[in-house]
Amino acid sequence: MIELAGRPFTTVDEMDAELIRRWNETVAPDDVVLHLGDLALGPIVESLPLTAQLHGHRFLVPGNHDRVSPATQTKRAIERFAPLYEEAGWTILPEVVSGTRTGIRMLASHYPYSGDTQSDDRHVSHRPVDHGLPLLHGHTHDRENGPIGHQFHVGVDAFGFAPIPMTLVDAWLEDLRREEEEIATIIRERSGAGPSTPLSEVAERLGIDLPEL
């Protein structure tokens, strides 16, 4: 992973120690943490126990590299490895979870609606269906900013190798809410005025670059 994601660590031991340190500086023992998959690689009987050092009440949405992933593991393998995750303090959740935050319905999954580290999207049948709901995801190991449209990559590669607080997610959701309200206002105003507004003009008001879509 150091090589694949371009992480600034010399050895696996150095990376593990730093990830644990940054996690515990961010997360208090009683905090609730939603981990969006690809928890540990390597010899799982060695790497998983390291995660028991992490603070918080920890919930895992499985990623394709997790040994409890329905996308990559057999039912028998999941039954075999699930106790190892539970012994390390993890509660295993479904591949896609839904909930409400600040009054907004949203989803969380390891996978984005679209996008991958490779040229083609993998595990398409295990990804959430895009009905326009805000989505928190991991998977891509993107080093760029987390939120893009109604997808938000929350992986540690994008955020200094530490978990992010939900206050950052709340700010993103508020931005999405304001954008929706602005669109609705423009539509109401133009409907009442008679002539329709060209799509290019609406996009310009909202700072959207249509050629890039």
C-alpha positions, 0 to 999 in steps of 0.5 A: 500500500505504501507503493500503490498509494504513494504513502510517505513511509519507509517501512510497514512498521513505521506506517502502522505506528504512525496510523495508530498514533494519528488515529488515537490523537483524533479519536477519543476512547468513547467516540463512535467511528465508521470505517469504510473498508480496507482495514488491514492487509498482509498476514491478517492474523498479525495485522488485525490484532494491531487495530485493537489499539485504536480508540473508539467504538469501531464499526466496519463497512467492508471493503474489497480487501477485507476478509469479510467482504461479500464482494471478494470472499466466500460465505465460508471465508467470511464466517471464518474471519469474522471472529478475528475482526470481532476479537479486535473490537470491530462491529461488521456492518453491511456493504452499504449503510444508510442514515440521516445526518442534520436532517439529510438522508445519506449513504456510506459505502467502501465504494463510490458511485463511480471511480476506482484506482484502475481504469475500470470500476470494479465490484460494480454489483456491490456498489450503491446505486446513485439516486442522488443521495450524498455518499461517503466512501473510501476505495480510491486512495485519492490524495486530492480533496475529499468532496466531489459533487455528492460523493465524499472520499473520506479515506486517510490518504486524502486527510493526513492519514487520520480519520475525519470528524463528522463536523466536516461531513456536516459542513459538506452536507450544508453546502449541498443543501444550499446548492439545492436551495439555490437551484430550486429558487432559480427554477421558481423565479424563472418559472414565474417570469415566463422565459426559461433560463438557458442551462449554461446561465444556470450553470454559470451562476452555480460555478459549474463547468458544463464541459467538464461534466 
